[in-house]
Amino acid sequence: MKDILEQLHITANNKGVSTGRQWLESSGETISSFSPVNGKLIGSVQACDAVTYRQVAARAQDAFVQWRTVSAPRRGEIVRQIGGELRRKKEPLGKLVSYEMGKSLQEGLGEVQEMIDICDFAVGLSRQLYGLTMQSERPNHRMYEQWHPLGVVGIISAFNFPVAVWSWNAAIAWVCGNVCIWKPSEKTPLCAIACQHIVAEVFERNDIPEGVSCLINGYRDAGEWLCNDEHVALISATGSTRMGKAVAASVAARLGKTILELGGNNAIIISKEADLDMALIGCVFGAVGTAGQRCTTTRRLIIHTSVYDSFKQKIINAYQQLRIGNPLDAANHVGPLIDKGAVEMYQQAIEACKQQGGSFVVEGGVLQGEGYQSGCYVKPCVAEVQSNWPIVQHETFAPILYLMKYDNIEDAIAMQNSVPQGLSSSIFTLNMREAELFLSNRGSDCGIANVNIGTSGAEIGGAFGGEKETGGGRESGSDAWKAYMRRQTNTINWGNDLPLAQGIKFTV
Ligand code: UN1
C-alpha cells in the first residue's frame, strides 16, 4: 500500500482543507483513518475549523466570479483532462478506495470508472446546456430561456462511494460554471485528499484560480457550516435519511436548494415467470456487493409462492459459496463493513428481526480469527419475514436480505412500495404484461425501476435518485444538470411599440 499512498500524495499526517493546490492550516480535530480491511491506521487528517471554513468559502466565492466567465466548452475541456488523469490513476485510486472503504478491488476500480464516465458525460454536456425558445403572444417579441450557473455548490458525500458520488456532482457542477466545496465522509478522508490532488493539478495546469475545487474534511459541524452558509446556493447531500432531514431543514430555512440522495430499501420481485438463474446473480450481487452498503443494495426479495421454495434454495446454495475476506484479494466476494459501529448495527438488526419473528435461513455472525482481525467482517445472511415488520421497513446498511412471498403481481407491487424509502426496484419476469405494469404509473414508486436487472449498479447516464424518504433529488445523467443551474426567462421586444401581455391596455 505504501507506494500507492505515495503515488496519490497521501502521507502519515495530512492537512485536510484545501482550495486547490493550496492546503490550509486548520485546528480541527485529527481524523484517524483506519482500514476496515486489517484495522491498521492508514493516515491521519487535520479537520477543518470554523475560521478556516470561512477562508475556503471566501476563496470559492472569488473563484466563481472568474470561473463563470470561462466558456462552458472550455470548462468541459478541463473536465476532459481530469478524466484523462483519472484514467492514468485508476489503479492506485481504485486500490485506495478498496483499502480505506473496504469494497472489493473490482468495485473500487468500478467506482473510478464511474468517475471517468461522468467526466466524459460532462464534456459532451458542456456543449449542450440547452434552453428552450418559446413563441411570444406579442408581435415582434422573442422569448427564450437560458441556464446560468448557481455559484458555490456544497457536496456532502458518504463513505460507501467515497469518490464516485462526489465526481457525479463536481464534474456536472463545474461544466455548468459552479465552484464546489466538498465535505467528504469522515470515514474516508484519504480518498478525498487523493482526488483533490488529482483535480488541483489539472486546474493549475490550465491557469484556473484556486477555489474552483475546495475540500473541507471534518465532522458534522463542517457539514453544518456549509448548510448554513447563505453563499452556498446548492447542497447536494448523500447519506442517511436522518442526515438528509437535518440538511433539508437548515438549507430550506434560508431557502437554499438541495439535491438529496438518501436511504433505500430496495426490493426485487421474482415472478413465477422469471429466468431464475439470471435472477439469482442479480439478487446475490445486489444483496452482498459492497457488503450491503450501497444505497441501491437489494434488501428485500418478493418472491411468487410457486417458485418461493426453489428460489430460496438457490439463494441458500449461492450464499454458501460466498468467500468473505480481504477485498483486495480478487478471490473474495465480500469485504468488511466500514467500522465496528456498522457491525453493531448489523447485529442489532439481526436481533430485532428475530424478535419480530424472522427466521434465518442463512445465519449471520461476525467473523473472527486469521484475516478478520479488524473485527469488521460479517456473514451475509437471509431471513424470512413479513413486509410490515419495523425492521423490514428500515434500511440497515449491512448484508441482510429479507424474503417475502406473494400470490398476485398487484400485491407484490404494493409490498414493494410499502416502505418509506423509494430509491431502486426491480422485477425479474419474462412476462411482458407484468414488466410493463411494474413500470407503469400503477407500478414501482421508486426513482429507479428495472426489468431483469438487479437494483444496484446504475449507470451514470441515467438520472440517479429516488422518491419519498430517499429525498427526491437526481444526480448524474439525463437532465440532472438543470439542478446545478438557474433558469432565466428572457423576453426581448424588437418592435416599435410596447404591447403588454394578456392584452392589457395602459396609457399615460
Ligand atoms: C450509492 O450507493 O450511494 O447504482 C450510489 C449503484 C451505483 C451508485 C450507488 N452506481 O449501485
Residues whose N, C-alpha, C, O or C-beta is under 5 A from the ligand:
A	BS01	UN1	F161 Q293 R294 C295 T296 T455 S456 G457 A458
